């Protein structure tokens, strides 16, 4: 039957478990980013990330399998997976590449919101629809992902009760998009 030995935590055992942990954090972080760039259609980035993700996996799993009775290696592997998932999410948030589709719905202040969005230099389109409580203004804007929070802040300043959804956008063709990086 399978059993775990808990070897004393010597420097060698700790270094081995730490190596496995670091490899898993790296591999899973890259894996998270790979999936996100793959969904955005970035083939080369997904290819490169996939290579390094699997390389880190193979080295880490080889260390675990070679010492399956060492609980420290298994813990390093499991903790590395968990930490790597969160690290990948943080990395994606920090880099915030690509575009987001921001949908803003306001019952009474859609016209004021669209004016403020345009004044801030963003492109946006407004239309009218009927919601549960009556007529609503529906504003749609495509912005760089790192600017989505700024756009939402504009809408929330004008109408604290605004309803907002944000979705990743795979690609953008034509239109007016506020791009601070290109204005410099």
Helices and strands as residue ranges (DSSP letters): H 11-39, H 43-66, H 71-95, E 99-106, H 110-119, E 125-131, E 134-144, G 145-147, H 148-158, E 163-169, H 180-183
